[in-house]
């Protein structure tokens, strides 16, 4: 049938519907419209407006009486076979009396109004009282009481059920250890008080300023510092570089890459004035070093590398208390060498503060401080 051609449906019969005449078109979203037809149902209850396409494909065959009649028929059949509470045998033509019965925490007191469904069927309902002491009565159908197994209460046990399920899958000790690992990735603070939950304020000790403050575990696990750090997100050494309080800023410094002795697949990066004094028993083979004329430039390159490789940060359980745990990465050493070499060349080309603005993520406060340094 060509698109746009209207088929005259007048006088046609579809199921229990007889098409009488053309009705108003139904507008569509794309700006077009579709033909509708007034149809009379053989049940003589209603006259309905139906799309021509729905009539032809058999989607609409009545005014809705077929669906209602089918539902009533099913209800009559099902009502003949209801199970008693105790014996489970089939009964015909009667409903079990639930008064005095107990289902979980619910005790049936008396018969309530039947629950009537849109199809015309109905279920017997009963007023129940919960053992928790709730003064309000709960109206439940007999089928719900007999078939439901998990929630036979007034709703008072929902919170306990959720807490029980959460504690079974995540014990308190597991959550504490997981939280400590998150803190170790950033190396800003350590847990000082009792961990009571992700959103309950807990005491933390700042590893930078050696002060104790309250913090929210969720925020601390995302790397946010304590009030003494005066920063929201970032690397603690960056503020010292910008405000000029960085230790020994003009001293010659090395940026190094080491493999860990016990974990050869992991790399430790950092800066040091003397490479022979830095390593301890955790340091393995030396991959490469870069020499900088001052510690500030080395620190800027180190901060940029840390931010660039933060998603590769790994802290083994054996190194959870090691001082250099925040500088451990699981990454291909060749990629890291190329990245460091690129940043070192960019530093010499752009200068200190232009390099910081381009390759280091920082807060608006620090960005404005760096821009002021560039102007001066």
C-alpha positions in Angstrom: 0.0 0.0 0.0 1.6 3.4 -1.0 2.5 5.6 1.8 -0.1 8.3 2.5 -3.0 6.4 0.9 -6.0 6.0 3.3 -7.9 2.7 3.3 -11.7 3.1 3.8 -12.6 0.9 6.7 -16.3 1.8 6.9 -18.5 -1.3 7.4 -15.5 -3.7 8.1 -15.6 -6.0 11.1 -12.5 -6.7 13.2 -13.1 -9.1 16.1 -16.0 -7.7 18.1 -15.7 -4.2 16.5 -17.8 -2.9 13.6 -16.4 0.3 11.9 -19.0 3.0 11.7 -17.3 6.1 10.2 -14.2 8.1 9.9 -12.9 9.9 13.0 -10.4 12.7 13.6 -6.8 12.1 12.6 -4.2 11.4 15.3 -1.3 13.9 15.0 2.2 12.4 15.1 5.5 13.9 16.4 7.0 14.2 12.9 4.2 16.5 11.9 2.1 14.0 10.0 -1.2 12.4 11.1 -2.9 9.0 11.0 -6.5 8.0 10.2 -8.8 6.9 13.1 -12.2 5.2 12.9 -15.2 5.1 15.2 -16.0 1.5 16.0 -18.9 -0.1 17.9 -18.3 -3.1 20.0 -20.7 -6.1 19.9 -21.0 -6.0 23.7 -22.9 -2.7 23.3 -21.0 -1.1 26.1 -18.9 1.4 24.3 -18.0 3.1 21.1 -14.2 3.5 20.7 -11.9 5.5 18.4 -9.2 3.2 16.9 -6.3 3.7 14.5 -6.8 1.9 11.2 -3.4 0.2 11.4 -4.3 -1.3 14.8 -7.5 -2.7 13.3 -5.8 -4.3 10.3 -2.9 -6.0 12.3 -5.4 -7.3 14.9 -4.0 -5.3 17.8 -7.4 -4.0 18.8 -10.3 -6.4 18.6 -12.8 -5.0 21.2 -13.5 -2.1 23.5 -11.6 -3.9 26.2 -14.3 -6.4 27.2 -12.3 -9.4 25.9 -9.5 -8.7 28.3 -11.9 -8.2 31.2 -13.9 -11.4 30.5 -10.7 -13.4 30.3 -9.5 -12.1 33.6 -12.9 -12.9 35.2 -12.7 -16.4 33.9 -9.2 -17.0 35.3 -10.3 -15.6 38.6 -13.3 -18.0 38.8 -11.1 -20.9 38.0 -8.4 -20.0 40.5 -10.9 -19.3 43.3 -12.0 -23.0 43.2 -8.5 -24.1 44.2 -7.2 -22.4 47.3 -4.8 -24.0 49.8 -5.4 -24.2 53.5 -2.8 -22.8 55.8 -2.0 -26.1 57.6 -2.8 -29.1 55.3 -2.3 -27.6 51.9 -5.2 -29.6 50.5 -7.5 -28.1 47.8 -10.8 -26.6 48.8 -13.7 -25.6 46.6 -16.1 -22.7 47.2 -14.6 -21.5 50.6 -11.7 -19.5 51.9 -9.6 -20.5 55.0 -10.2 -18.6 58.2 -6.9 -16.9 59.1 -8.0 -15.4 62.5 -5.5 -16.4 65.2 -2.8 -17.5 62.7 0.7 -16.3 62.8 3.0 -15.6 59.9 6.5 -14.5 60.8 6.0 -11.4 63.1 2.4 -10.9 61.9 -0.6 -12.1 63.9 -4.0 -12.2 62.2 -6.6 -10.4 64.3 -9.7 -10.1 62.1 -11.1 -10.1 58.6 -10.7 -6.9 56.6 -12.2 -5.6 53.4 -11.6 -7.7 50.3 -9.0 -6.4 47.8 -10.7 -5.9 44.5 -8.7 -6.0 41.3 -9.5 -4.1 38.1 -10.4 -7.4 36.4 -13.2 -7.9 38.8 -11.5 -10.6 41.0 -11.1 -10.2 44.7 -8.9 -11.6 47.4 -9.8 -11.9 51.1 -7.7 -9.5 53.3 -6.9 -9.7 57.0 -5.9 -7.2 59.6 -2.6 -8.1 61.2 -0.5 -6.8 64.1 3.3 -6.9 64.2 5.3 -8.2 67.2 7.5 -5.1 67.1 4.9 -3.1 69.0 3.7 -1.0 66.1 0.2 0.2 67.1 -1.0 0.4 63.5 -2.7 -2.7 62.0 -1.4 -4.0 58.7 -3.9 -5.1 56.0 -2.6 -8.1 54.0 -4.3 -10.6 51.7 -4.4 -14.3 52.6 -2.4 -15.2 49.5 0.3 -12.8 50.5 0.5 -14.2 54.0 0.7 -17.8 52.9 3.1 -17.4 50.0 5.5 -14.6 51.2 8.5 -16.0 53.1 11.0 -13.1 53.5 9.1 -10.0 54.6 6.4 -11.1 57.1 6.5 -7.9 59.2 5.2 -4.4 59.1 8.5 -3.0 57.6 10.4 -2.8 60.9 13.0 -5.3 59.8 14.0 -3.8 56.5 16.9 -1.8 58.0 18.2 -4.8 59.9 18.0 -7.0 56.8 20.0 -4.5 54.8 22.6 -4.2 57.5 22.9 -7.9 57.9 23.4 -8.4 54.1 26.0 -5.6 53.9 27.9 -7.0 57.0 27.9 -10.5 55.5 29.5 -9.3 52.3 31.7 -6.6 53.9 32.8 -7.3 57.4 34.1 -4.4 59.6 37.7 -5.6 59.4 37.5 -5.8 55.6 36.1 -2.3 55.3 38.9 -1.0 57.6 41.6 -2.6 55.6 40.1 -1.4 52.4 39.9 2.1 53.7 43.6 2.0 54.9 44.7 1.0 51.4 42.9 4.0 50.0 44.6 6.3 52.5 48.0 4.7 51.7 47.7 5.6 48.0 47.7 9.3 48.7 49.9 9.2 51.8 48.4 12.3 53.4 46.8 10.9 56.5 46.4 7.7 58.5 43.5 6.4 60.5 43.8 7.5 64.2 40.3 6.9 65.6 37.7 4.1 65.4 36.3 3.5 61.9 32.5 3.5 62.2 31.4 3.9 58.6 32.1 5.7 55.4 30.1 8.8 56.4 30.8 9.0 60.1 33.5 11.5 61.1 36.7 9.8 62.3 40.0 11.0 63.7 42.9 11.1 61.3 46.6 12.0 61.8 48.1 14.2 59.1 51.4 12.7 57.9 52.6 16.1 56.7 52.0 18.3 59.7 51.7 15.6 62.4 48.3 16.9 63.6 45.1 15.1 64.5 41.8 16.3 63.0 38.3 14.9 62.2 37.6 13.9 58.7 34.9 12.1 56.7 36.2 8.6 55.5 34.6 9.0 52.1 36.5 12.3 51.4 39.7 11.0 52.9 39.6 7.9 50.7 39.5 10.2 47.7 42.7 12.0 48.6 41.3 15.1 50.3 43.5 16.5 53.0 42.8 17.6 56.6 42.2 21.2 57.7 45.9 21.6 58.5 46.9 21.0 54.9 44.7 24.0 53.7 44.0 22.2 50.4 41.1 20.2 49.0 42.7 18.0 46.4 46.3 17.8 45.0 49.8 17.1 46.1 51.0 18.6 49.4 54.5 19.5 48.0 53.1 21.8 45.3 52.0 24.6 47.7 55.5 24.6 49.2 57.0 25.0 45.7 54.7 27.9 44.8 55.0 29.9 48.1 58.8 29.5 48.3 58.9 27.4 51.5 60.3 24.3 49.6 63.3 22.8 51.4 66.7 23.5 49.7 65.2 24.8 46.5 68.6 25.7 44.8 70.3 22.4 45.6 71.2 20.0 42.7 68.8 17.2 42.6 68.2 13.8 40.8 64.9 12.3 39.7 65.2 8.5 39.7 63.3 5.4 38.7 63.9 2.2 40.7 62.5 -1.3 40.6 61.4 -2.8 43.9 63.5 -5.7 45.2 60.5 -7.8 46.4 58.2 -6.7 43.6 60.2 -6.4 40.3 57.1 -5.5 38.3 56.6 -2.3 40.4 58.5 1.0 39.9 59.4 3.5 42.6 60.0 7.1 41.4 61.2 10.1 43.4 63.8 12.8 43.9 67.0 12.8 46.0 70.1 14.9 46.4 72.4 11.9 46.6 71.2 8.7 45.0 73.6 6.5 47.0 71.9 7.6 50.3 68.3 7.2 49.2 67.9 3.4 48.6 67.0 1.0 51.4 66.3 -2.8 51.3 63.1 -2.2 49.3 64.9 -0.6 46.4 66.0 -3.0 43.5 67.7 -2.2 40.2 68.1 1.4 39.1 66.4 2.1 35.8 67.5 5.7 35.1 68.2 9.1 36.7 67.9 12.7 35.5 69.9 15.5 36.9 68.3 19.0 37.6 70.1 22.1 38.6 67.7 22.7 41.5 65.2 20.8 43.6 62.2 22.9 42.5 62.5 21.9 38.9 62.9 18.2 39.9 59.9 18.5 42.2 57.7 19.9 39.4 58.6 17.1 37.0 58.0 14.6 39.8 54.5 16.0 40.6 53.6 16.0 37.0 54.6 12.3 36.7 52.7 11.4 39.8 49.5 13.0 38.5 50.0 11.4 35.1 50.5 7.9 36.6 48.0 8.1 39.5 45.8 5.4 37.9 48.7 3.0 38.0 49.3 3.5 41.7 49.6 0.2 43.7 50.4 -0.4 47.3 51.2 -4.0 48.2 50.1 -5.2 51.6 53.7 -5.7 52.7 54.5 -2.0 52.0 51.4 -0.5 53.6 53.5 1.3 56.2 56.6 2.1 53.9 57.4 5.8 53.6 57.7 5.6 49.8 54.4 3.8 49.2 52.7 6.8 47.4 55.4 6.8 44.7 54.9 3.1 43.6 53.5 2.5 40.1 52.7 -0.6 38.0 53.6 0.7 34.6 55.9 -0.2 31.7 59.3 1.4 32.6 60.0 2.3 28.9 56.8 4.4 28.8 57.8 6.1 32.1 61.3 6.9 30.8 59.9 8.5 27.7 57.4 10.6 29.6 60.0 11.9 32.1 62.4 12.7 29.2 59.6 14.6 27.4 58.7 16.6 30.6 62.3 17.4 31.3 62.7 18.8 27.8 59.4 20.8 28.1 60.6 22.3 31.4 63.8 23.6 29.8 61.8 25.0 26.8 58.8 26.6 28.6 60.4 27.6 31.9 59.3 26.7 35.4 55.9 28.3 35.9 54.6 27.9 32.3 55.5 24.2 32.6 53.6 24.1 35.9 50.4 25.6 34.4 50.5 23.3 31.4 51.4 19.9 32.9 50.3 20.1 36.6 46.7 20.0 37.8 46.2 22.5 40.6 43.4 24.4 42.4 42.2 27.9 41.3 44.1 29.4 44.3 47.4 27.9 43.3 46.8 28.7 39.6 46.3 32.4 40.5 49.5 32.3 42.6 51.5 30.9 39.7 50.1 33.5 37.3 51.2 36.2 39.8 54.7 34.8 39.9 54.9 34.8 36.1 53.8 38.5 36.0 56.4 39.5 38.6 
